[in-house]
Amino acid sequence: VCLARALALSPALLVIDEPAAAVELSERDGILSQLRTLAGAGTAVLASTGEPTELAGAHRALTLSEGRLRGPSTPELAPVVALRSGV
């Protein structure tokens, strides 16, 4: 709901902390895909996450450790595969 509220304002920059935290596994890909779509359409998306797999498709990823910026991180680029029931 918070993401929908923020997007209703058509922001130029979206800052989001842990976008897939406390979200059902079946819904995470949809949220992350939406953020990638927004970024591809010109919205700057700044997100923090503790899950490296959520960085797939990111233009740039930086690593923080012990409160210090440690530099670039290369996310593992793997395709998102939709799950289908009965397969």
Secondary structure as a PSIPRED ss2 file (coil, helix, strand):
# PSIPRED VFORMAT (PSIPRED V4.0)

   1 V C   1.000  0.000  0.000
   2 C H   0.000  1.000  0.000
   3 L H   0.000  1.000  0.000
   4 A H   0.000  1.000  0.000
   5 R H   0.000  1.000  0.000
   6 A H   0.000  1.000  0.000
   7 L H   0.000  1.000  0.000
   8 A C   1.000  0.000  0.000
   9 L C   1.000  0.000  0.000
  10 S C   1.000  0.000  0.000
  11 P C   1.000  0.000  0.000
  12 A C   1.000  0.000  0.000
  13 L E   0.000  0.000  1.000
  14 L E   0.000  0.000  1.000
  15 V E   0.000  0.000  1.000
  16 I E   0.000  0.000  1.000
  17 D E   0.000  0.000  1.000
  18 E C   1.000  0.000  0.000
  19 P C   1.000  0.000  0.000
  20 A C   1.000  0.000  0.000
  21 A C   1.000  0.000  0.000
  22 A C   1.000  0.000  0.000
  23 V C   1.000  0.000  0.000
  24 E C   1.000  0.000  0.000
  25 L H   0.000  1.000  0.000
  26 S H   0.000  1.000  0.000
  27 E H   0.000  1.000  0.000
  28 R H   0.000  1.000  0.000
  29 D H   0.000  1.000  0.000
  30 G H   0.000  1.000  0.000
  31 I H   0.000  1.000  0.000
  32 L H   0.000  1.000  0.000
  33 S H   0.000  1.000  0.000
  34 Q H   0.000  1.000  0.000
  35 L H   0.000  1.000  0.000
  36 R H   0.000  1.000  0.000
  37 T H   0.000  1.000  0.000
  38 L H   0.000  1.000  0.000
  39 A H   0.000  1.000  0.000
  40 G H   0.000  1.000  0.000
  41 A C   1.000  0.000  0.000
  42 G C   1.000  0.000  0.000
  43 T C   1.000  0.000  0.000
  44 A E   0.000  0.000  1.000
  45 V E   0.000  0.000  1.000
  46 L E   0.000  0.000  1.000
  47 A E   0.000  0.000  1.000
  48 S E   0.000  0.000  1.000
  49 T C   1.000  0.000  0.000
  50 G C   1.000  0.000  0.000
  51 E C   1.000  0.000  0.000
  52 P H   0.000  1.000  0.000
  53 T H   0.000  1.000  0.000
  54 E H   0.000  1.000  0.000
  55 L H   0.000  1.000  0.000
  56 A C   1.000  0.000  0.000
  57 G C   1.000  0.000  0.000
  58 A C   1.000  0.000  0.000
  59 H C   1.000  0.000  0.000
  60 R C   1.000  0.000  0.000
  61 A C   1.000  0.000  0.000
  62 L E   0.000  0.000  1.000
  63 T E   0.000  0.000  1.000
  64 L E   0.000  0.000  1.000
  65 S E   0.000  0.000  1.000
  66 E C   1.000  0.000  0.000
  67 G C   1.000  0.000  0.000
  68 R E   0.000  0.000  1.000
  69 L E   0.000  0.000  1.000
  70 R E   0.000  0.000  1.000
  71 G E   0.000  0.000  1.000
  72 P E   0.000  0.000  1.000
  73 S C   1.000  0.000  0.000
  74 T C   1.000  0.000  0.000
  75 P C   1.000  0.000  0.000
  76 E C   1.000  0.000  0.000
  77 L C   1.000  0.000  0.000
  78 A C   1.000  0.000  0.000
  79 P C   1.000  0.000  0.000
  80 V C   1.000  0.000  0.000
  81 V C   1.000  0.000  0.000
  82 A C   1.000  0.000  0.000
  83 L C   1.000  0.000  0.000
  84 R C   1.000  0.000  0.000
  85 S C   1.000  0.000  0.000
  86 G C   1.000  0.000  0.000
  87 V C   1.000  0.000  0.000
